[in-house]
Amino acid sequence: MEPAEPPPSAQDLALENLLKLPFIQDVSQKPARTRPEDGNVISIRADGELFKFRAMHFSSFLGAEILAQIRVWGEEVRVAKLDPPLVLARYISPPAAQQLFDGQISFVDSVGNYHLKLGDKYNWMRLGIRDRPVERPKLGRDRVEVQLLLQFVTNPAALAWTVRRLADGAGVSKSAAALILRRLDPKRRAKEDETLGGEILDAERFRTAVSGYGRVVRPKILIGTFRPPKKSTMKDVLTALLLVPEVEIGRYSVTGRLAAHILGHPEPVNQFPIFVEDWHSVVSRLQLEPDPKGPIVLLRFFGSVVYGRIREGFVIAPIPLIIGELLASKDSKDRALADTMQRNFLSDRA
């Protein structure tokens, strides 16, 4: 199955709208040779004549500050006797269109609004087409989104956190944290009423987070599998892990079936997945040996969200991350355990 083609950009749609005008035969663009900071050169062929514009593209909303900058740029282009200015935008509202018209700046947007002056031959305008909402894919399709969802379902109060704190928790950039936060809670209602967290982070988003962990997060953080040193058992390794000071090996938290066992689920443990901050020190200090079929699975921590409560001396990962690790397993017992823990978790949250 071939991957779906990416949707056209706002700039591509704006150029396509130019081509829809009955008198235009061709539109092309190329970077400006002189003063490239002033935009690309757009060439428009109409009725056999060639008209050139110095164009700038804007994918964001044209607010007052950006419009003022555009008008200054348009005046500079005219003073420098360059090709006349043209703005390509995602959407140009009627008030913005009026300002561009007053500034003698041609424009076209992705929804079909335009004002185009081609010398003394054509002067066309079409306004009033409303902005179409951008089709957004469902959350949970990439690693950054899943990491943020894991933070939110682990602690719904994170919806009210600062962007910086949220980014540190999920291990993502501040811009990504701000973007997803706006999509989940555009009016920041959870900041005023923390009880709304459960409403925003419903069961569907919980399932998206825990299933997305194994699909897009775990492959990126998997360090490898290891076995205990010779003449040692897993019990010896776990005892050593409890005794080694954190300053020597960094922070860690256990997850998967090991964490579930510590929480009281009776399934015997045959795999030991552990989030680690400094895997080199862990391997060296515990004398672990690489083994493709080894029971010890080291995972690189990606944010403070992986650190949960302390039980029986071990730091264990939060339950959504434990469930995610179990779902990533090929063992049917792990997946059955994940289903049980998921039902219990959602029931407790209801």
C-alpha positions in Angstrom: 0.0 0.0 0.0 1.5 3.3 -1.1 1.6 6.1 1.5 -1.0 8.8 1.0 0.1 12.0 -0.7 0.5 15.0 1.7 -2.2 17.7 1.3 -1.3 20.7 -0.8 0.1 23.7 1.1 -1.7 27.0 1.4 0.8 28.5 -1.1 0.1 25.7 -3.6 -3.6 26.3 -3.3 -3.2 30.0 -3.8 -1.2 29.5 -6.9 -3.8 27.1 -8.2 -6.5 29.7 -7.6 -4.5 32.1 -9.8 -4.6 29.5 -12.6 -8.4 29.3 -12.4 -8.7 32.9 -13.6 -9.9 32.8 -17.2 -7.3 35.1 -18.7 -4.2 33.4 -17.1 -2.4 30.7 -19.0 0.6 29.9 -16.8 2.0 30.7 -13.3 5.6 29.9 -12.2 7.8 31.0 -9.4 11.5 31.1 -8.6 13.7 32.7 -5.9 14.7 36.3 -6.4 18.3 36.7 -7.7 18.6 40.1 -6.0 17.5 40.8 -2.4 16.0 37.3 -1.9 14.7 38.5 1.5 12.1 40.4 -0.5 10.4 37.2 -1.7 10.1 35.0 -4.7 9.5 36.1 -8.3 6.1 35.0 -9.5 5.7 35.0 -13.3 2.1 35.1 -14.7 1.4 34.7 -18.4 -1.9 36.2 -19.5 -3.1 36.6 -23.1 0.5 36.1 -24.3 2.0 38.7 -22.0 4.3 38.1 -19.1 3.8 39.8 -15.8 6.2 39.5 -12.9 5.6 40.0 -9.2 7.7 40.0 -6.1 5.8 37.6 -3.8 5.7 36.9 -0.1 3.9 33.8 1.4 2.2 33.8 4.8 0.7 30.7 6.3 -0.4 32.3 9.6 -3.2 34.7 10.4 -2.7 38.2 9.0 -3.0 40.2 12.1 -2.5 44.0 12.5 1.3 43.7 13.1 1.9 41.4 10.1 -0.3 43.6 7.8 1.7 46.7 8.9 5.0 44.8 8.0 3.5 43.8 4.6 2.6 47.3 3.8 6.1 48.5 4.7 7.5 45.7 2.5 5.3 46.7 -0.3 6.4 50.3 -0.2 10.1 49.2 -0.1 9.5 47.1 -3.1 8.0 50.0 -5.1 10.7 52.4 -4.0 13.4 50.0 -5.1 11.5 49.7 -8.4 11.3 46.0 -8.2 8.4 43.9 -9.6 5.1 44.9 -8.0 4.2 43.1 -4.7 2.0 40.1 -4.4 0.9 38.3 -1.2 0.1 34.6 -1.1 -1.8 33.7 2.1 -3.8 30.9 3.7 -6.7 33.3 4.2 -7.3 37.0 3.8 -10.3 38.5 5.6 -12.2 41.4 4.1 -10.6 44.0 6.5 -7.1 42.6 5.6 -8.0 42.7 1.9 -9.0 46.4 2.2 -5.6 47.3 3.8 -3.7 45.4 1.1 -5.8 47.1 -1.6 -5.2 50.5 -0.1 -1.5 49.7 -0.1 -1.6 48.8 -3.8 -0.6 45.2 -3.0 -2.1 42.4 -5.1 -3.0 39.2 -3.2 -4.5 35.7 -3.5 -5.4 33.2 -0.7 -6.0 29.5 -0.6 -9.8 29.7 -0.3 -10.2 31.9 -3.5 -10.1 35.6 -2.4 -7.9 37.7 -4.6 -7.1 41.1 -6.0 -4.8 41.0 -9.0 -3.6 44.0 -11.1 -1.7 43.1 -14.3 -0.4 46.3 -15.6 -3.1 48.4 -17.2 -4.8 45.4 -18.8 -6.5 43.5 -15.9 -7.6 44.6 -12.5 -9.6 41.7 -10.9 -11.0 41.4 -7.4 -13.0 38.7 -5.6 -13.7 38.9 -1.9 -16.0 37.5 0.8 -15.2 33.8 0.6 -15.0 32.6 4.2 -12.1 30.7 5.6 -12.6 26.9 5.6 -11.5 25.1 8.7 -8.3 23.1 8.2 -8.8 19.3 8.2 -6.8 18.1 11.2 -5.7 14.5 11.5 -6.6 12.8 14.7 -4.2 13.1 17.6 -1.8 10.2 18.2 -0.3 9.8 14.8 3.3 10.7 15.7 5.7 10.3 18.6 5.4 13.8 20.0 1.6 13.7 20.1 1.6 10.3 21.9 4.2 11.4 24.5 2.0 14.4 25.3 -1.1 12.3 25.5 0.7 9.9 27.8 1.5 12.8 30.1 -2.1 14.0 30.0 -3.7 10.7 30.7 -1.2 10.0 33.4 -2.1 13.3 35.1 -5.0 15.2 33.7 -4.0 18.2 35.8 -1.2 18.7 33.3 -3.8 20.4 31.1 -3.4 23.4 33.5 0.4 23.3 33.6 2.7 25.9 32.0 4.0 25.0 28.5 7.5 24.7 29.9 6.5 22.3 32.6 4.5 20.3 30.2 7.3 20.1 27.6 9.7 18.8 30.3 7.2 16.2 31.5 6.5 14.8 28.1 10.0 15.2 26.7 8.9 17.4 23.8 9.6 21.0 22.6 7.7 23.9 24.0 6.1 24.7 20.7 4.8 21.2 20.3 3.4 21.2 23.8 1.6 24.5 23.2 0.2 23.3 19.9 -1.3 20.1 21.3 -2.5 21.9 24.4 -4.4 24.3 22.2 -6.0 21.5 20.2 -7.1 19.6 23.3 -8.3 22.6 25.4 -8.4 25.7 23.1 -10.1 27.9 25.8 -7.9 26.5 28.6 -11.0 25.5 30.5 -9.0 23.0 32.6 -6.9 25.8 34.0 -10.1 27.2 35.6 -11.7 23.9 36.5 -9.4 20.9 36.9 -12.4 18.5 37.0 -12.8 19.0 33.3 -9.6 17.0 32.7 -11.4 13.7 32.7 -14.0 15.0 30.2 -11.3 16.2 27.8 -9.1 13.1 28.2 -11.8 10.5 27.6 -11.4 6.7 27.1 -10.7 7.1 23.4 -7.8 9.4 24.0 -6.5 7.1 26.7 -6.5 4.1 24.3 -4.8 6.3 21.6 -2.1 7.1 24.1 -1.4 3.6 25.4 -1.6 1.9 22.0 0.5 4.7 20.4 3.3 4.0 22.9 4.2 0.7 21.4 3.7 2.0 17.8 5.7 5.2 17.7 7.4 5.8 21.1 8.9 2.5 22.1 10.8 1.9 18.9 12.6 5.2 19.4 13.6 4.7 23.0 14.5 1.0 23.0 18.1 0.6 23.9 18.4 -3.2 23.9 18.0 -6.4 25.8 20.5 -7.8 28.3 21.0 -10.8 30.6 22.4 -10.9 34.2 26.1 -11.4 34.7 27.4 -14.9 34.9 26.5 -16.8 38.1 23.8 -14.2 38.9 20.1 -14.4 38.7 17.5 -11.7 38.0 16.8 -11.5 41.7 20.5 -10.6 42.2 20.2 -7.9 39.6 17.1 -6.4 41.1 18.6 -6.5 44.6 21.7 -4.7 43.2 19.5 -2.1 41.5 17.8 -1.3 44.9 21.2 -0.9 46.6 23.1 1.2 44.1 22.8 4.9 44.8 21.0 6.9 42.3 24.0 9.3 41.9 25.9 6.3 40.4 23.4 5.2 37.7 20.9 8.0 37.3 17.1 7.8 37.8 15.2 4.8 36.6 11.7 3.3 36.8 10.4 -0.2 36.2 7.5 -0.8 33.8 5.6 -3.6 32.0 4.9 -6.9 33.7 7.6 -6.3 36.4 5.8 -3.1 37.5 2.4 -4.8 37.3 3.7 -7.6 39.5 4.9 -5.1 42.1 1.5 -3.5 42.0 -0.1 -6.9 43.0 -0.9 -8.6 39.7 0.0 -12.3 40.2 1.4 -13.1 36.7 5.0 -14.4 37.0 7.6 -12.1 35.6 9.7 -13.2 32.7 10.7 -9.8 31.3 12.1 -6.8 33.1 11.6 -3.5 31.2 13.2 -0.5 32.9 13.3 3.2 31.9 16.8 4.4 32.6 18.4 7.9 32.5 22.0 6.7 32.0 22.0 3.3 30.5 25.8 3.1 30.1 26.2 3.4 33.9 23.4 0.9 34.6 24.9 -1.7 32.3 28.4 -1.1 33.7 27.4 -1.0 37.4 25.2 -4.0 37.2 27.5 -5.9 34.8 24.7 -6.7 32.4 25.6 -8.6 29.2 24.0 -7.8 25.8 21.7 -10.6 24.7 19.1 -10.4 21.9 16.8 -12.7 23.9 17.8 -11.4 27.3 15.0 -10.7 29.9 16.2 -7.2 30.9 14.9 -4.5 28.5 16.4 -1.1 28.8 14.4 1.9 27.6 15.7 5.4 27.3 13.6 7.8 29.5 12.0 10.5 27.4 10.5 12.8 30.0 9.8 13.0 33.7 6.4 11.4 33.0 8.1 7.9 33.2 8.7 8.3 36.9 5.9 7.4 39.2 5.4 6.1 42.7 7.8 4.1 44.8 6.6 0.6 45.7 8.7 -2.0 47.5 11.7 0.2 47.1 11.4 0.5 43.3 10.3 3.5 41.3 7.5 2.3 39.1 6.2 3.9 35.9 2.7 5.4 35.9 -0.1 2.9 35.0 -0.7 4.2 31.4 3.0 3.6 30.6 2.8 0.1 32.2 -0.2 -0.7 30.1 1.5 0.7 27.0 4.5 -1.6 27.6 2.3 -4.6 28.1 0.4 -3.9 24.9 3.7 -3.7 23.0 4.5 -7.3 24.0 3.8 -10.3 21.8 2.9 -12.4 24.8 -0.9 -12.9 25.0 -0.7 -12.9 28.8 0.8 -9.4 28.7 -2.0 -8.1 26.5 -4.7 -9.7 28.6 -3.1 -8.1 31.7 -3.0 -4.8 29.9 -6.8 -5.1 29.1 -7.5 -5.8 32.8 -5.4 -2.9 34.0 -6.9 -0.6 31.4 -10.5 -1.4 32.5 -9.6 -0.9 36.1 -7.8 2.4 35.5 -10.7 3.8 33.4 -13.2 2.6 36.0 -11.4 4.4 38.8 -11.2 7.6 36.7 -14.9 7.5 35.9 
